[in-house]
Amino acid sequence: MNSGDSDAPVMVLGSRGMVGSAIVRALEAAGQQAIEAHRGVVDLTDRNAVHVFFAEHKPAQVYVAAARVGGIVANRDHPVDFLLDNLRMQNNALEAAHACGVDRLLFLGSSCIYPKLAGQPMAEDSLLTGALEPTNEPYAIAKIAGIKLCESYNRQYGTDFRSLMPTNLYGPGDNFNLEGSHVIPALMRKCHEAKLAGAAAVSVWGSGNPRREFLHVDDLAKACVHMMELPREAYWATVPQRESHINIGTGQDVTIRELAELIASVVGFTGALEFDASQPDGTPRKLLDVSRASALGWQAATQLEDGLATTYAWFLENQSSVRS
C-alpha cells in the first residue's frame, strides 16, 4: 500500500489495547479506517480463527500491536503465560499475513529484548549479545522470536515485514491495576489515592536509581504509521535485513526517583516518597539509540512532563472504566 492510499484495508491487531487504540487514532487522523482485531472479534491465540479472520478481511497492511504485557510483578508471577501467549499471537499473525498475501506488516516488540547490561544507549545490533534481565526474560524471548520470525519470512519469502522496538510506554488507555501495571500508571494511581486519603507518604519500589526512557503512546503510534508508509526501497536502504528492527524512543532518560517526583507534582501529592530498596530495581539503565529512526525522518514530540499531565487528565476522566 502506498502512502496516502486510504482505500486499501489496514488491520490493527490488539486494537483495544493502549498501543493498538493509539494506532487506530493515528490512522484515522491520516484518513485511514482500520479493521480492528481484538478479543471481542477474534482470539489471536487461536490459529484457525486468525487465519479465517485474515482470509475474510484480506488486509493490505497489518500492525501487530497485540501482546500480553505487564510490569515486574505480572512478569514474575506469570512467566509461562507471557511466553506462550505472546508466541501464539505473533506466530499466528505472521503466518496468516503471509498466507493471505499481506503487502506489508509492522511487528511491535519492546526495548526489554536487549541484554541487561547492554552498552548505553542501546543500538539495534546489541540484540543477542548478552544475558537478558531475569524479571521479564520470558516476554523478551517471545519478542525476540517475533523479530526473528519477521526476518525469516523476509529472507525466505521476500515479504516486507518490519519491526519496531519502543521504549517504556505510557499514555491514554494504560493499565492502572497495581498488580500488573508498569511504573508510570502504578505511581500515578498510588499518588492520586494517597492525595485523596491525605496520606503522609507513598512507597516506591526499588532504590530510585535506575534510569528509564519513557515515550508517549501517541508518539509511538505516529512512528508506526510513519515507518509503515515509508517506501520499501527507502526503508530497507537504512535497515539491514539481518537487523529488521528499529528502536523507537525519545533518546532521553530519567531516574525513577526523578520520575516519581514529576508524577507527584503532576498529581498534586505533597507527601514523602519512600523508596523500598528491598524490591527489585530491574535493569540499571535502558536508553535506546534512536539514530536509525531519526535517519528515517521520525522523532518524538511529547515532553515527559506534558505527557504525564495529559495522562493524569485522562485517568481522572476515565476512572470508572480504567482497568483497576
C-alpha positions, 0 to 999 in steps of 0.5 A: 500500500502506498502512502496516502492510499486510504482505500486499501484495508489496514488491520490493527491487531490488539486494537483495544489495547493502549498501543493498538487504540493509539494506532487506530487514532493515528490512522484515522487522523491520516484518513485511514479506517482500520479493521480492528482485531481484538478479543471481542472479534477474534482470539489471536491465540487461536490459529484457525480463527486468525487465519479465517479472520485474515482470509475474510478481511484480506488486509493490505497492511497489518500492525501487530500491536497485540501482546500480553504485557505487564510490569515486574510483578505480572512478569514474575508471577506469570512467566509461562503465560507471557511466553506462550501467549505472546508466541501464539499471537505473533506466530499466528499473525505472521503466518496468516499475513503471509498466507493471505498475501499481506503487502506489508506488516509492522511487528511491535516488540519492546526495548526489554529484548536487549541484554541487561547490561547492554552498552548505553544507549542501546543500538539495534545490533546489541540484540543477542549479545548478552544475558537478558534481565531475569524479571521479564526474560520470558516476554523478551524471548517471545519478542525476540522470536517475533523479530526473528520470525519477521526476518525469516519470512523476509529472507525466505519469502521476500515479504516486507515485514518490519519491526519496531522496538519502543521504549517504556510506554505510557499514555491514554488507555494504560493499565492502572491495576497495581498488580500488573501495571508498569511504573508510570500508571502504578505511581500515578494511581498510588499518588492520586489515592494517597492525595485523596486519603491525605496520606503522609507518604507513598512507597516506591519500589526499588532504590530510585536509581535506575534510569528509564526512557519513557515515550508517549503512546501517541508518539509511538503510534505516529512512528508506526504509521510513519515507518509503515508508509515509508517506501520499501526501497527507502526503508530497507536502504537504512535497515539491514535485513539481518537487523529488521528492527528499529528502536523507537524512543525519545533518546532521553532518560530519567531516574525513577526517583526523578520520575516519581517526583514529576508524577507527584507534582503532576498529581498534586501529592505533597507527601514523602516518597519512600523508596523500598530498596528491598524490591527489585530495581530491574535493569540499571539503565535502558536508553535506546539509540534512536539514530536509525529512526531519526535517519528515517525522518521520525522523532518524538514530540511529547515532553515527559512532563506534558505527557504525564499531565495529559495522562493524569487528565485522562485517568481522572476522566476515565476512572470508572472504566480504567482497568483497576 
